[in-house]
Structure formats: C-alpha cells, structure tokens
C-alpha cells in the first residue's frame, strides 16, 4: 500500500531576518483538511504562508508542499498548483476589468486580462462564478465591488487554475462583522464541495 503524502509537511521550521520570525514549527496538513491559523498581528502568520510558497526563504528546518521538497524542487513550478488569495493581489487588479475576466486571468496566472479568451475558458469561469456565488456581479468592474465581493472573485480566480492547495491570507480583512460572517459561511460551503482544494 502506498504511503499518503501530506499536502504540507513542516519540520523544525525556523525563519530569521534581523530577529527570529518563526521558530520550531512542526505542522502537517493532510489532503482534504482545512486549517485556520490564528494569531496576533506580527505573530508570523503571513511569514509562514510566504515561506510555504517560497516567497520567503527559510533559515533552517524542512518544508514539503504537495510532495515537493524545498531546496530540491522548482518552487516557481509548484506555485502553479497552489491558489493564493492575498491582500497584496487586491492592489494589483485593474479597476475596469469585469468579474468574469478577472476570474479567467487566474488560468494564465496574470494580472490584467489580455489576448483572446476561448469559449472553454468562459464556460469554466461561468461555473466558477456559480461556485463562488458571484453570478450577479459577473459584468461588474473591479473598482465597484465590495471587499467581500472582491474576496470571492479572487478565490474564483485562484480556483480557475485548478489548485490542489488554496491559501487565503487574511481573507476577512476589511470586512464588517456581518460581511465577515457571510464570507465565512461561504468558505464553509466551498470547503464542503466535492473536489475542493485542501
């Protein structure tokens, strides 16, 4: 029987810059699990996620993501299998681009849609619009979307690449309490769908 490979395996992770950011982190995420990382501002949550995706180098320890080991694999290729939704992406989006095109741009891992969009991409993006409960805003430009709508669109954009792993960095930032509750309910429904990414 083949051994199951964890989606994320972190052992004795240490990240230092001018000071210690993360120390002694051991963590395993199995396929199909859904985790939440909670902590105060400055506690290292974003640093941990940045290290997992290869944007921040580790100082010591080991990381394996989707069976690929940090330092032995091309993390640029690995990122194509990971959907990342982060506040840093919000600021890069073109204000005039509509929701459907924003979602389609996730297939090509580009900010700002250009070039021809084929019919199959439009069909798949329309399915994802339903999945992220954003059909009503299909033609709305990015600049007029609420914070909660933008988060759904960015999740749809990440799903367009068919990721095996979906990382949401501070997905409720900027949401009022009611919008936060609605968004968390949406995430729960998304996580329960068959074939949802870890």
N, C-alpha and C positions, 0 to 999 in steps of 0.2 A: 504494500500500500504506500502511495506517495505521501510524503510529508507535506502538510499545508504550509505554504509560505505566507508569513504575515504581510499585511499591506504596509505597515510601518513597524520597524523594529529599531529601537534606540537603546544603546547600552553605554552607560557611564559618560553620557554626553557632557562636554564642557565647552563653553564659549566665553572667551575673554577678548576684550579690546583694551581700553585703558584700565578697566576693572572687570571683575567677574560679572558676567551677564547670566549665565546658566551654569550650574554645576551638579554633577552626579545624577543626571536624568536617565532613568530607565523606563521604557514605555513600549508597549506592544499593542498594535491595533490589528484585529483580525478582519477578514473580508466580511462585509455586511454590517459591521459595527458602526455606531455613530457616537462620537465623543464631543464633549464640550470642555473647553479649557477656560477656567475662571481664574481671575487674579486681579489685583490692583494695578493701576497704571504704573508702568515701569517695572513690572514683575517678570517680564521676559516672554510674554505670550507671542507677540509678533516676531521676536527674535527666534523663538523656537520654530515657528512656521517658516520663517525666512531660511533657517538652517536646513529644515526638511526639504525645501525646494531648491536648495543650492545657491540661493542669493546671498547668504551669509556663511562664510566658511567656519567650520568648527575648529576648536583648538585641540580637543582630544576626544576619545571615545569613538563610537561607531554608529553609522546610520545606514539602514537598508529601507528603501521605499520601492514597493511593487517588485520586489525580488532583485533590485539593482542596488549595489553597494557603493556608498560614497567613496570617491577616490579611485574606483575601478571601472566606473561606468560614465558615459557622457550624460551629464545631468541636463544638458540642453535638449537631448532627445527624450529623456524621461519626462520633462515638463509637458511634453505633448500629450501625455497620458494622465495629466493632473489638471483639474479645473480649479482655478484660483479666483476668488472674488475678494477684492481688497479695496479699501477707500482710495488707494493710490490710482486705481483704474478709473474711478469716478471722474477725476480731474482731467483725464486724457480724452474723454469721449467728445465727439463733435456735436455741438448743440443742435445742429439742423438735422442730424441723422435720425430716421424714424426707428421705432422699436424693432420692427422686423429685420431691417438691415443691420442693426446693432447685434441682434442675435446671430444672423448669418455670418457676421465678421468673426465670430468665435471659431468657426470651422477653419478659417485661414490664419488664426492667431495674429490678427492685425487690428490695429485701432484705426477706425475710419474705413468704410467700405468703398472700394473702387474696383473697376473691372466688371465683367459680366457675371451675373448671378444666374445659375442654371435653374431649371424648373424643379429638379430633385431637391436642391437646397431650399427653395421656397416652400416645398411641401413639408420637408423635415422641420424647418423653422416654424411653420404653422402648427405642427404637432407639439413642438416645444412651447409655443405660446400658450396652448391649452394646458400643458403640463405645469407651467409656472403661473397659471391663472392670470394671464395678461392679454387675452384676446381683445378686450375692449380698448386697449391702448396700442394696438398694432401699428397704426399710422401716425401716432403722436411723436413729435420730435423730442429728443433727449432733454432739451432745455426746459420743457414744461412739465416733465414728470416729477412726481413727489419723490422723496427719499425712499420710501417703501417700494414704489414702482420701479425706481432705478435698481434697487437691490434685486428684485425679481428678474428684471431684464438682464442684469449681469449674471445671475445664476443661469438663466436661459442661454446666455452667450457661452458660459462655461460648459453647459450640457451639450451644446452644438458640436463640441469636439469629441463627444462620447467618452468622457473621462472615466477612469477606474476609481479615481480618488477625487473628492471635491473638498477643497479647503476654503472656508469662509472666515476671513479675518475681520473681526468686529462687525458682524452683519447687522447689528441693531443700532450702530452708532448713528445719531441724528434722528432717531425715531422717537416720537412721543409715546407715552405708555400704552395707549390704545393701538397705535400702529405697530408697536413692538409686539404686543400680544397677537395681533392678526398675523404678523410676519412669522412669529414662532409657530403658530398653528399651521401656517403654510409649509414651513420647513418640516414639521412633523408629518404632514400628508405626503410631501415629497419623499421623505426618507422611507415611508412605508410602501412606496410603489415598487412593483416587481422590477428588478434590474437597476434599482437606484445605486448610484456610486457610494462607496464607503465614505 
